[in-house]
Structures are given as C-alpha cells and as structure tokens.
Amino acid sequence: MPNRREFLADTLTAGAALSLSAALALDPRAARAADGPSEKVVVGIMGVNGRGSSLASSFAAMPGATVAYVCDVDERAREKCAKLVADKTGKAPEKVADFRRLLDNKSIDALVIAAPDHWHGPATILGCSADKHVYCEKPASHNAREGEMMVEIARKRNRVVQLGTQRRSMPGIREAIAKVHEGKLGKVHFSRGWYNNDRQPIGKGKTAPVPEWLDYALWQGPAPERPYQDNLLHYNWHWFWNWGTGELGNNGIHSLDVCRWGLGVDYPTRVTSGGGRYHYQDDQETPDTQIVTYDFGDKALVWEGRSCHRRGVEGSMFGMAFYGSEGSLVLDGGNAIVYDPKGKEVERTKADGGDAHHIQNFLECIKSGNRPQADIEEGHKSTLLCHLGNIAQRSGRTVNCDPKTGRVLEDKDQQGLWGREYRPGWEPKV
C-alpha cells in the first residue's frame, strides 16, 4: 500500500485541470491534447436532460475534449443542451436522437452515458463493442449481471470505462481515505453511509399519449415495454424496478463506494435489508425508508436511506463515516472531520469538489491507457452492493454471498433477480 506522500502525489498527477495552464503543468500529455482538434478526445453524450447536461458543460470546459454530439430521445433536451455547449465553446454540437448513430461514427472517441439506469449496462457494452471509451453515470448497471458484462467487455476491447462516482478523484476525499488506510484511526471495522431527502409523492399515474417531443420506444430501449404514463418522466422512473434502482442505486452508490474503498473490502458474505414504502400511497415501487447491513467477515458496513425526512446522521443529510479504535472520520459532503476516541474534533479539512478532476482523469487515461480512478471493475463492486441490498429487500430474506465473486448462494428466487428480461432485440452481448 502506498504511503500518504506517494498517495497524494498520485492524486495530484491524476487530478483534474480546471484551466489549460494547470493541465499543462500536471502532465505533458495534456499539452499534446490541447495542441489542436486532432489531439482532443471527441465526445458524444447520451442523455442530456438533467445530469447529462451538467456533464456536457463540464466536458466542454476541458482543454483536452470536444463535445461534438449531444443525444437525447427528448427533442427539447437536446436543443437546450446543444445551446449550452455552443454558448460555452462557440461551436454547436450536432444533435442526435438515436445514440446508435454515435456508435457508427468513427470520429467519436468516447461515449458519455447519462441516460436512465436501465441504459447504463447495455449502452456501455455497445459503446465498448464499437471501440468507444465510456464515461458512465452511476449506478454502473441496472442489475448485477450487466455489471459483470461491463467489466468483461471493457477488458476484452481494452477500453477505458470510468464510472461517475466522482469522489474517487476529489483530492480532499482521497487524502481522507489515505488517513484511513494509513491507520490514523487505528483499526477500522465499521463504516456507515447515509442519504436523506424530502421527496414528495408522485401520485397515481394515468396512461397517456406519448408527447410529440419524445421517442418513448427508444427511451425504453432494452427494458420490457410498459405503457407511457403521465408521472414517469423525467425523474420518477428511479422509483420503478423496470427502469430504476431506487434510492440505494440513485444516491446510495456514492456513499457505499467511498465506504467500501475506505474499508478495503470487495464482496460481502451476507446482506440484510429492512424498511419499505411507508410515507405515501402512490405509484413508487422502491423503498422510501431502507437500512442495509453488509457483513464482510471481519468488517461491516451500514447504509441508511430516508427519502422523506431530511435530518440525517452525524448532522448532515448525506455522508460517510469510519469508526476506528483510535478515532473517527466523518465526510459530510463538504468536509472531512476527524474526531478522537472521546468524540472531540481534532481536524477539519475541505473535502468537496465537482466533476472536473474525475473527467480529466478519464481523458488522461484515454491518452495513457491506464485504468481510471473509478474503473468499471471497482464501479461494479460498489454498484453490486446496491443490487444485493435491493435483492435482500425485494426477497424479504438475508442474501448469502460468495465472498470471492459476490454472487448469490443457494436462493433461487434471489438468483432470479441477478439479471433481468430484455425487450426482444436488445439483449446485451459481449
């Protein structure tokens, strides 16, 4: 394991550049990337209604990237995002409705995926198969089998695949995790992650005509077809199992990824989940209250999510914490706070940031061939914790896992939730 000085040196080398001069100072490859259009990574972005629009803005600000295409099944979203990129760069990207046009385009080096969860695995697999590097938003996949396939195709095609768990690249977070790994907290056997919000009910949806600005068939893509209803798009799909992964996959992935990273664990031996849908009687299928416990044999991790109450753990609505024999570390979304064994605060540093470091790491890895900070293999392991928690919740039973692979043991009903059915013609293949 690297010492702290080596760890931080690596952080600075792989960190994002917010300006051209910073990029050149960090790595001479960045200078070559900025020399001219032919040296820039040409990017196509899939899904630009919300998160994808933010990523388009961030990629457009990078000296080593060109956002040449924006793609969305919503005509309004692609028009809005194209204008955003044009205003930032002075050049409008091409607007595309069907992302398969991006796969066929040889000029595109990288596919950025910010479409809904049910698209993450299939689109990544198709992107790698078309020899594109991929930046995929969290969670890595809609189900565990897709995650395994994503790792397989990335290795088979030698593609850089970065998951959008951007805390892996934030210098303040990396420094905090280095403290855990160096033993600054003593022996750490327990970590906790949490997310709280005040989400409102989505009501009872009604079947409705598909809006003229939406290609709903393509929006569904690989997912089994369901009628269009008026309370589904553009965000509420998160709470339906056919398309989403609930709050555990939506926001839990961020804290679970950091907790697993800090504990230095891969696959659990046992997973339990308690909670349910308590607050509103509406169409949502996923829990609004959920506590998941992961047993790694000699360490444990707990995630708590409450979608209808903002007061969280350790005084923050979102965060992660590590509890050791010689102290504790709390990451509250903006700070890294160290406490002594008696609970007295002894250190507070900034631990926040945006996407820039993470995106720059992705671009640099395309140039160097190195694996990124949030390589898909690590992304799959963290996303798998979300899937295992949901499998435990949906089955109503403890999930027993193979600690070498994370696969579900013995229980056929639970094993049936490892993958999913696909709309004919959309089955992912490696």
N, C-alpha and C positions, 0 to 999 in steps of 0.2 A: 504494500500500500504506500503511495507517495506521501512524503511529509507535507506539512502545511505550506512551506515555501514553494515546493515543486507543484503542489496542487493549485496555488494561487497564480503561479507563473503560467501554468497551463490555461487557467481561466482567462488571464489577460490576453494570451496569444489567440485563443479561440473566441474571445468575446466580440461583440458586435461593434462596428464602427458607426457612429452617428454622423460623421462627416467624412468627406473624401480625405482630408489630411490625416484624420485618425486612422482610417482604413489603411493608408499607405504606410503609416508608422507601425502598424501592427504586423503586417505581413507583405512581403514584396509581391506575392501572388495577387493581392488586392490592386496593386499598381497595374499589373498586366490586365486585370479585369476591367479597369477603368480606362484603359488606353483608347478603346474605340468600341463601336457597337458589336463588332465581331467577337470581342472578348467578353461581352456581357452575357450573363445567363438569361436566356429568353424564357419568359414565364407566361403560362396560361392559367387563369384562376377559375375554378369551377365552384359555383355557388357564391353569389356576391350580394345577397340580400341584407345580411347582417354582419356576421363575423368575417365573411369573405371580403366585404367592402373595406373593413379595417385592415385586413391583410394586404389587400391591393394597394392601399395607401402606404403601408409600411414597406412593401417590396418596391414600390415606385420611388421611395426615398433612398433606396440603396444604390450606391455608385456602381455596384457590380451586377445589377439586374435591370432588365427591361420588361415591364408589364405590357406585353404585346396583344394579349387576348383576354377578354372577360366573358364568362359564360354563365348563363342562368336560364332556367325554364320560365322565369318571370320576366317579361319584356320590360317592365318598369324598373326592375332591379338592375338589369344590365345597362340600361340607358343611364341611370343615375351613377353607377359605378364608373362607366366609361367617361362621364363628365368629370368625376372626381379625379381620375388618373390624368385626364387631359389638363385640368386646371393645375395639377401639381407638376407635370412634366413638360407641358406644352405640346404634347403629341397624344392624340386619342388612340386608344387600343381598338382592335377590331372586336365587334360584338358578335357572340355566337350563342345560339340557343341549345344546340346538341353538343355535349362535351366530346362526343366521338370524333368530331371534326378536329379537336385538339390532338387526339391520338394519331390521326392520319397526317398531321402537319409536321414535316421533318425539321422545320425551323425552331420548333419548341423544344427546349432542353428540360424544362421542369413543369410538372403539373401540381398546382396548389389546390387542395380539396377542402372546401368549407361547406359542402352540401350536408344534408342531414345524415345522422348516424348510419342509416341503412345503406348509404352510398359509400362509406369510408373504405370498407374492405374491397368490394367489387371494383370500385374506381381505382384504388391503389394497385390492385392486381392487373387491371387492364393497362394502367399507366406504365407500370414496370415492364409488362409484356411488349409495350410499344417503345421500349427503351427510353422512357422518360424517368428522370429523378422525381421524387414525390415529397411534397410537404403536406402532411395530412393532419387536419384538426383532430382534437381529442373528441371522444374516446377513439382508440385505434380502430375499433371494429364494432359491429352490431352484435356479434356473438363470438364465442371462443374459437370456433373452427376457422372463421375468417381470419382471426389474428394469427393463427398458426400458418395459414396460407400466405399471409402478407410477409411474414419472415422468410418463408420458403422462396417466394418469387423474388424478393429483394436480393437474396443470396444467389439464386440461380441466374439472374440477369445482371448481377453486380451493380445494383442501383443504390443510390443514396436515398434513404427514406427516413425523414425526420418527423416525429410526432409533435403536435403543437402543445406539448407540456413545457412551456417556456421557462418555468422556474429552474429547469436543468441548466440554463445558460445565464441566469442572473448572477452577477458577481457576488452580491450580498448573500444570496441563498447558498451559493457554492462555498463561500467562506464559512457560513454557519454549519453546513453539513461536514465540512472539514474538521470543525471542532468536535463534532460527534465522533467521527472516525478516528481522531487522534486521542480520544479518551478524555477530553476536557470535562465531560460529565460523569466520568467513571464508567461503570458497566451499565449499559442501557438495555433493558429487557422489555420496555414498553413504550409505545408511541400512540398518539391519538391524532385523528384528523376530524374536521367538522365543517359543516356548511349550513348556514341558516338564512332564511329569507321570509318574505311576507307575500307569498304568491296568492293571487286571487282566484276564485273559481272560474272555470271555463264554460260552465253551463252544460246544457244538453244540446248537442249539435243536431242540425237537420240536414238531410240530403238536399243538395242544391246544385244548380247548373254550374259547370266549371267556368270560371271567369275567362273572358276572351284574351286576357293578357297572360294566361297560364297554360303551359303544356303539362297537364296533370298526369298523363300517362307516362311521360318521361320523368316527371318528379318521382313517381312511384318506382320506376325502373325495376330493380331486382326484387323488390318487396311484393308479396302476394297482393293482388289487386283488391282495393276496397273502394266503395263509392265515395265521391267527394262530399264532404260535409263542411258547413259554414264556420266551424270553430276549430279547424285543424291547422291552417297555415296563417303565419309563417313560423310560429314558435311552439304551438301546443302539441305538435307531433311528438315532442320529447316525452309526453306522458302516455303514449300508446305503444305497446310492446311491438307492434308490427313495424314501427319505424324508429322508435327511440329506446333509450336505456334507463330512463328515469333520472332522478337527481343524482343517483350514485354514479352513473356514467356521464352525466352532464357537468357536474361540478365536483363530485366526489373524487374523480380521477386526479384532479390537481393535487389534492392533499394526500391521497393514497400513494401517488407516485413519489412525492417527497418523503413520506414516512417509510416506504419500502426502501428507498435509496439510503436514507439515514441509518436504518436498522441493518442494512446489508443483507437482505433476505430476498429470495426468489419466489418460491411456491409454498403455500401453506399446506398443513396436514389436515386442518379442519376449519370449517367456516360455518358460523351460525348467524341468523338474521332474525330480528324481531321488529315489529311495527306494522304499519298498514296505512290504509286510506281512511283518515278519521275526520278531517275538518269539513269537507264539503261533499255533498252527494251530487257529483257531476260525472262527466264522461271519462275523467282521468283513471287510468288503469294502474299506474305505478304508485308506490307509497309516498305519502306526504310526511311521514314520520318513520325513520328507519335507523336502527343501530345494528351494525355488523361487526362481529368479532372474528379475527383471523389468528389462528394458532400456528406458529412456525416451529413448534417443538420446544425451543428454549427462549423464544421471544413472542410477544403478542402485539397486535395492532387492532385498534378500535376506530371505526368511523361512525359518526353520528350526523344525521341529516334531518333537519326540521324545516320544511318548506313554508310553514305558515306561522312562524314565530322567529323574529329576528335576533333575539337575545341568544348569544352563543356561548361557547366555552372559553375560558381564560380572557373574558372581557371583549371578545371580537366575534363577528358573525361568520368569519372564515379564518381557518388557520390550521397549523400543525404544531405538535409539541412532542418533545422527547424527555423522558424522565429517567435519570440515571442515579447511581449510588452517590455521586459527588455533586449533583446539581441538575438543573432542568433548563431546557431551551424551548422558548415559545416563538413561533413565527406567526405573527398576527395579520399578515397581508401587507404590512409596510415596514415592520421592524423585526429584528432578531434580538430577543431579550433573554439574557442568561440569569438564572437565579441560583443562589447557593442552596445547600441541603435544607436550610431552615426557611427557604422561601423569600429571602432578601434579594432584591435586584442588584446585580453586580456589574452588568454590562448591557448597553443598548446600542445597536447599530442599525443603519438603514438596510433593508432587505426588500427592495421593491424594484420596479422597472417594467418596461413594456416588451414589445416583440423584437426590437432591433437586434439585440445580442443573439437571439435564437435564430433569426433569419440569416444574419451574417455567418453564423456557424454553419448553417445549411449550405450557403453559397460557397464558402471556403472548402467544405468537404466535397462539393462537386468538382472543384478545381484540383484538390489534393488526392481524392479517392479515400480519404479517411472516413471512419464512421462518425456520425454526428453525436452531439451530447445526448439527444433523446432518440437514439437509434431505434428502429422499429422493434428490435428484439426486446429492448428494455420497455418500450411502449406497450408491447403485447403483454409482458409480465404484469405491468401495473394495471392495464385495462382488464386483464383476466381477473384481478381482484374484484372489480366491479361486476363482471359476469357471474363469478362464484357467489357473491353476495346476493345478486338477484335470483340466481338459481335456488339458493337456500330460502329466500323469501317466497318465491313462487311455489316451491315444492312443500314448504312448511316443515322442512326437516334439515338436520345438520348435513352438510356436504363433507364427505371424507375424500381427501385428495391424495394422489401420488405425489410425494414431495419432490420427485425428480422432474415431473412434467406438468404438474398442476391439474392433470386430468381427473375427472370424477370417477371414483371407485364404486363398483357394485350396483348402485341405484340406477335402474334402467330409466325411470321417469326423469331423473335429474340428467342422465346422459342424453336424453332426448332433447334437452334444452341447450346442449353444447353447440348445435348448429341450428339451421333453420330451413324452411322450404323457400323456394325461389319461384318467381314468375317464369314460365317456360321461355327458354332462350337467354335467360340472364344468369344462369348458374356460373359462378366463378370457377375458373380452371387455371392451374399452374402448369 
